[in-house]
Amino acid sequence: QYGGSGVLVGPHHILTAGHNVYSVYNRRWADAISVRLGLNKRAAPFGEIKAAKVYTFSSWVNEGNPNCDMALIVLD
């Protein structure tokens, strides 16, 4: 398991770091992504939402380019 942060940029979109969804070191995508808006320690006041799609730059995936270490999560 891994935890990361992000920002809600639309009603169904989270902007986050590319390393939160794809590991350039292991060459692996996250198996599953759950978003907990407003998470405070273990309290998730808005529950949990699953990711429907994830987008990131090919230069993050293929080259690990730190300038492209960002991703967009589309919520279910």
N, C-alpha and C positions, 0 to 999 in steps of 0.2 A: 504494500500500500504506500501511497505517496500523497502528500497534501501540497496544494499550491494555491495561489491567490489569483483573482481576476476582477474585472470590473464589468458590471452590467451596462452594455452600450445600446441596447434595444430591448424590446419586450421578450425576445427569445434568444438573445445573443450575448455571449460572454467573451471579452477580450482577455487573453491570458498569455503566458509565455509559451513558446514552442516546446521547451523542455518539460512542460507539464503534460504534454500529450504525446510527445515522441522523444525517445532517448537516442541521441546520436552515438552514445557510447555502446549501447547494447543493440542498436539498430532495430528497435522495437517500438511499436505503437502501444499506447495504453490499451489494456484489454477491455476496460469499461471505465466510463467517466460519470461520476455523480457530482452534482453541484448542490451546495447548501448555502443559499443566500443568507447573508447576515450571520454566518456561523460565529459563535462566541464560545471558545473552548469546546464544549460538547453540545451546547444548546443551538439548535437549528430552528429558529422561529418560523421559517417558511417551509420546513420540510426538505425533502430531497427530490431533485429533478435529474433525470437521466439525459445524457447527451444523445442527440439524434445523428448529428454529423460534426465532423471536425475538419477545419481547414488550416493549413500552415504553408509556408513557402517551401518550394522544392529545394531551394538553396540551403534551408535549414536541414531538411531531411538528407540531402545528398552530400553536402559539404560541411554541415555544422557551422555555417556562417553566423557568427554572433549578432550581426546586424539584422538578421532575419529570424531571431529567436522570439517569435510571436505566433499566436494562433487564435482562431475564432472558433468558439464552440456554439453550435446551434442546439438549443434545448428542445426536448421532446414536447 
